Structure formats: C-alpha cells, structure tokens
Amino acid sequence: MSASERLAGRTRWSMAVRCPRMAALALLGAEPEPLTPREEGRFQRGKDAQVFYGRKLVAKYGEDQIEHETAVAWPQPVPIGELHTDFIVKPEKMAMECKSSEWVDSMFESAVKQVAGAVHWHPEVETGAVVFLDRDYQETDMFPVVLTADLIEEVEDIAAKVLKAGQTGELPERICGRPSDGRGHLCPLIDKCFEGWEAPEIPEAEGEAIAPLATEAYLAKQRYDAANFLKNAAEAEWKEKRDALIEAGCAEGESLVPGLIVKRTVVADRQTFSMAKARTAGLWTAVHDEMFDPFISFGGGHSRFDFRRIDEEELEHDFGEEPPF
C-alpha cells in the first residue's frame, strides 16, 4: 500500500491526544474491539451530557452563536483526519470540550490537548475551555485553555507522530507498559497494539530481607485496601444521608429530635489552586515561576508500591501455625 493510500484513512484527534500509537493504528486500518455494555453506557452518558450542556449555551448566547460538533481538519497543511470539537462559541471565538466525568485528574491533560488542537487548527478560534459535568449534568469544573508555544509544540508533535505512521507504517512507541494499562486510556486497539509482544523478564530482587518484607508489605496492603473499601462505602452512605438532612431543612446550629441533639455547622468553601492544571492549560509559565517562587513549597518525594500475586507460587514468610488467609 502506498503512502498516499494509507493517508486516505481517517483517525480521531481524541485518540491521538490519549495515545499517538492508538491513533496511528486507526489511521492504518486497525479495527477496534466492540464496546462492552458498560463502555456503551459511558459513552452514551457523555453524549447526553453534551446535548444538555449545549442547550444551556444556546440559551445563554442564542442558537446562531453556537456551533455543534464542528469538523476541523488536522493537521495542516496535510490533513489525515477531522477533529470534532463539541462547541464553538462564536462571540468568544472559543472552542469547548464537554466531559461527563467526576474524575477530572484522570483525563485533564488529554482534554486540554484535545481542545488545544481545535484552537490551533480552526482559523476563527482564539481560545478554548474544558468543562466537566457530574452524573446529574451539573458543571463541576471549568478550565480555560491558552495556546502557548509549549502547548502548540505538544499538539504538533502528537500530529507529527501519527502522520509519520501514515507515511511510513512505523508506529509511535507504546505509552503502556503492559496490555492491561490500555484500559485506562480507553483503548479499543489493545490486541493490535501488543501483537507479538512478550512481557519483559523481571529481575530477581537482591538482598535476603527483601522477600519476607515484601510479603509482609503485600499482606498489609491487602488489609489496608479492604479497610479503605469499607471506609469509602461508609463515606458515600454518610454523604448521602447528610445531603438528605440538609435538603429536608435542618437549620444551622443545634436542634432537638427524639434521642438526639443535632448540631449543623456550615463551613465556608475552601479555596485551592492547582499549579499543575494551570501549567497544563497554558496559564502558568516561567514568568509565574519566577514571580511566585518565594511563596511556593513542594512536598517531599515518596515511593509507591504495587503487588501482583504470581499464581501457584508460595509467599516467602513465616506465618507461624496458620497463614492469615
């Protein structure tokens, strides 16, 4: 197949910002795996939330001032696909992406790059924004996106990697260490990406004390995760009952009910600032680093551990008379 024939394909910018290799595989004709029922529901919820938020924009600006699902060819001057930005707000010359997720951190970086592509390649758009909605389609976060030189370089680099794959058939490097990592990137091409892949050999740990200590740490983490699961479930129930009590009209201060004195204290919202998000969105630059350096402090680094059991292998540890499982 010639380069021109390969470039006749179509791929999605929303894929490319999550993983250039994923977008490159799609460009070269790889067929995605069918969506699971859960994934279908998740994507449908996102579409419904987008429609709901679009109605709010229309109510604010007017029907003729909002473009929906605007197609933008990318990259320029040799397009290999189209990105479809959720909304163009004409009076603001702004591209907007609407995300239905309460987990902002997990998709913030890719969402910023997604809208940055629309700003970069749409001739009449000058700025962007990413809005996050919760399960009730209520806005939880709104982040402006400023197209800095660094962000333009990132966008162009992503597009160049996908374009090169279309021209040469050479895929960009994987961003996943193993196939299971692909689920976190919503990848529908995991099998194609890891075709012929073999897991790298893991070296033996050095030091006699490592094995028993690792087992103790693993078992402690199992207990911690189990306790954390119960804590999260109890916390969700508590928040549900607390919100119901507020909605029922429980007044601030102390009040009596049979067998209880109920005290409601209203705490003002806490103001926080995410320098990492501001930097990703192009709002925090080297100038700000220099200006605010005396007021910035950093937490100490730390190590994180993860454990995976090896089937049919005994743990190296003296459990005494009975193992704890």
Protein Blocks (a to p, Z undefined) as FASTA:
>chain_A
ZZklmmmpccdfklmmmomklmmmmmnopacddddfklmmmmmmmmmmmmmmmmmmmmmn
opklpcehiacddddfbdfbdcddfbacfklopacdddddfblmlmmmmmmmmmmmmmmm
mmkbcbdcdddddfkopafbdcdddddfklmmmmmmmmmmmmmmmmnopacddfbfbfkl
mmmnopaklmmmmgoiacddddddehjklmmmmmmmmmmmmmmmmmmmmmmmmmmmmmmm
mmmmmmnopaehjdddehiacddddddddddddfklmmmnopacfklmmmmmmmpccddd
dddddddddehiacdddebjbdcZZ
